[in-house]
C-alpha cells in the first residue's frame, strides 16, 4: 500500500517557502486552492509581507480608508464594533475615556515615549482600574507592549 509508512507527525507539518522553516499546519493560514488547504508561507512571513506592503503604500491605504469610511455600511460596522468593545471590556473603555478627559482638562500631562523619547505618545495602562496611572509610549512601543507588531 502506497504511503503506509507515512508518519502522522509529518502530515501535520509544512515547510514555509519564505523562511524555509518546517512548522505545524496551524502556523499556516487556510487557503482552499492549495493542495493541502493551507497557504505556502507561514503566518509570521505572511504578516511581515502585509506589513511591508502597507508601509510602502501608506498613502494609498490612507486614501482607501478615507473613501471606505464614507460608505454607510462601514460607518454602521465601526459603530457596532465600538458598542461591542465597550460592552465586552468596560474597564478598558472607562480607563480610556477618563484618561482622555484628564488630558483634555489638563489634569494629566502627556509626556514623551518612555522608551524612545518620541513626543507623540499614547497612554498605556498596566492596570485598567487605575486610569491615571499610565506609562507613556509611542504607537510602536505601545503595540509591542501588547505583543503586537507595529506597522
QUIRA-V43263 format. One line per field, one symbol per residue. burial: b if it has 24 or more other C-alpha atoms within 12 Angstrom, else e. A space follows every 10 residues. Layout:
BEGIN
burial=???
END
This chain:
BEGIN
burial=eeeeeeeeee eeebbbeeee eebebebbbe eeeeeeebbb bbbbbeeeee eeeeeeeeee eeeeeeeeee eeeeeeeeee eeeeeeeeee eeeebbebbe eeeeeeeeeb eeebeeeeee bbbbbeeeee bbebbbbbbb bbeeeeeeee e
END
